[in-house]
Amino acid sequence: MSMLYNVVLFIIVLALCYVLFSYKKIKGMKEGTQEMAEMALIIRRGANTFMKTEYKTIAIVVIAVALIFSLFVEKTSGLTLILGAIMSSSACIVGMKSATYANVRTSNKARESLSIGQTVKVALLGGSISGLSVQAFGMLGLLIILIGWGIDHSSRGSGFLLSLECNASTMRITTYSLGCSLVAMFNRVAGGNYTKAADISSDILAKLRHDLPEDDSRVPNVIADFIGDNVNDIAGNCSDLLESFVATTAAGILIASTVYAGGGFTDSAYSSAMMYPILLAGGGLLSCLIALIIVNIIKMGDDPSKELDKATYISAGLTLVLGLLSCYMLFSKVELSSSFVLGWASPWACAVLGIISGVAIGMITEYYTSTDFKPTQNLALMATEGEAFVITKGDAIGSRSCLYPVLLIALSLFVSGKLCGTYGIALASLGMLSFVGTTVSIDAFGPIADNAGGLAESCHLPHKVREITDKLDAVGNTTAAIGKGFAIGSAAFATVSLIVAYVGSYSVGEPVLNFASFVVVAGGILGGALVEYFSAVLTDNTIDSAKKMADDGDKLLSIPGVLEGSVKPDYDKMIKTATEEALRKMLFPSVLALVIPVVGGLLFGVEFIGGLLVGATIVAIPRAIFMGNSGGAFDNAKKFIEQERLEGHSKGSAAHKAAVTGDTVGDTRKDVVGVALDIFIKSMSTVANTLGGVIRTFTIIK
């Protein structure tokens, strides 16, 4: 066991060494003109300031929650919670800093080379720092816990002040996941508000009120929008996927322990079942590292989508091979129960289902959001009829796009459960996230390309440069939409795994949640309503902030010389406004996911919380897919017109303005609500797992 841990640790170190190498390589590239360097510095400083201010609040919350756990639940659980927050924060900070260096260098590479292939390489290299950091840091923290304390299904723990019934090993793993979840929730809520308030307000000012080009440097909100791409689409996404990755790996370990406690595993099978999630994740990280190195070395063509797909297929294929070898090594010579329908290959088959589902959900998302396919093209055509037609058609696209991803998730969960019991469900979840390093790398490509295009526009680079960055930006919009679809799909798998682990923690034998019970149904109804309430809070917060920023931006534009271009607007004032608004409004929605399971559980018991988790998940998953895909379609329909692919219509036309309205609606959907919903349900499930023992012991209304 210890030897296998060392192998995985070696892979993590290799990945982090490549991250360091890539970071230095990016920083060593030229920034371009003096104006480009100045703009990039403003973006970098603004992003750093936001993160520093945000993390002061996060640190206070994390330390307070850690103290509660150590004092009242389990002594070491506070440390593991802090460890989870540190690992998640490390991935976020490394990813964001690399992106703020890669954006201007991507723009300059387009300026110097006028080559799409060479420009793609720079953006993807910057993105790979985020992707590999997510998987490496997530695994590193988990491995520290496993090596330091190990796993003992019979261990007992207590707090410094109280002695509650809990499993110390389980508590360390769940609190580690909870630490990651806390950072993810704050990052997504605050980052989403920041970036979309800035984006919406800059669109209103530039395209609707003053008829200025997109990303025009005269509009002070534009720079805040550039910063927002980094604090939300990079840092927020890093913490989101890291939390999903850690949660599914942890769920695999917890469910294996639950199955063993119920007599479903022999001692040798239990040892293998505990180790397989770690080896699968380690093999996935190695596969991502190899794939990203290969793509970085080979010559790229002029089709960015094709080049990015190579990285996905290589990493997924290698993960399948390494996962099979690991499965054979661990399970082929141990006694297995009848629940392993395919014998030693059962765990691997479940992981394959997850991998296939992840790739397929990405392809479905691309179909509904890319400018290369009919849904988005038809939406752009509908813009010629006005705003109402755009919104209605976009809603229909979003609703239609929900069915197939949900069907895939349901089938994968059903088949994996049949093949390998509840343990198989956890492995299907982990399979989907086993090559998350590549997924996040490609997703991070999007905001880096978007920033590069914005810099090309605001720094008045030649039109040919903007053509290259526009093409990358359009592909980046699609990769970002695919990333959001992947994040939502993985959240569904992760949440189901966590729910199974939660129900298993208090069930005798097979995990059972009785849906004929009025207590469970009551929890389910409330869970669905809470998803809608959470969505409304985030939307209101973002729109309120956007209105304030648009009005403040108008005042800055009215200063003599700003609109004429002879005087630069006060970027720092707008950046300060965006930061203050985002941080002021992040606490309430972020804390909701922590408080609801605790209060509901203490009042009504474990079954009520089980129903609440299921109800919230059933409502949140299609809702999040709808938000992400309708928002992506709105965004790319606007891009379709701006690329002059709709005959007779271009920038500034009535159709373009109608599409801009659609994009404004879609911004809040895809980058605020949709991406936060998956963390909302994962966080509630993680809290429920962490405090399951406490809720069982203390229930007011029985």
Protein Blocks (a to p, Z undefined) as FASTA:
>chain_A
ZZmmmmmmmmmmmmmmmmmmmmmmmmmpcfbjfklmmmmmmmmmmmmmmmmmmmmmmmmm
mmmmmmmmmmmmomklmmmmmmmmmmmmmmmmmmmmmmmmmmmmmmmmmmmnopaklmmm
mmmmmmmmmmmmmmmmmmmmmmmmmmmnopafkbccddfkbccdddfklmmmmmmmmmmm
mmmmmmmmmmmmmmmmmmmmmmmmmmmmnopaehiaklmklmmmmmmmmmmmmmmmmmmm
mmmmmmmmmmmmmmmmmmmmnopacfklmmmmmmmmmmmmmmmmmmmmmmmmmmmmmccd
fblklmmmmmmmmmmmmmmmmmmmmmmmmmmmcccdfklmnlmmlmmmmmmmmmmmmmmm
mmmmmmmmpmkbmklmmmmmmmmnojklmmmmmmmmmmmmmmmmmmmmmmmmmmmmmmno
jmlmmmmmmmmmmmmmmmmmmmmmmmmmmmmmmmmmmnopafklmmmmmmmmmmmmmmmm
mmmmmmmmmmmmmmmmmmmmmmmmmmghjadddfkbmklmmmmmmmmmmmmmmmmmmmmm
mmmmmmmmmmmmmmmmmpghklnopaccdfklmmmmmmmmmmmmmmmmmmmmmmmmmmmm
mmnojklmmmmmmmmmmmmmmmmmmmmmmmmmmmmmmmmmmnopaghiaehiaklmmmmm
mmmmmmmmmmmmmmmmmmmmmmmmmmmmmmmmmmmmmcfbZZ
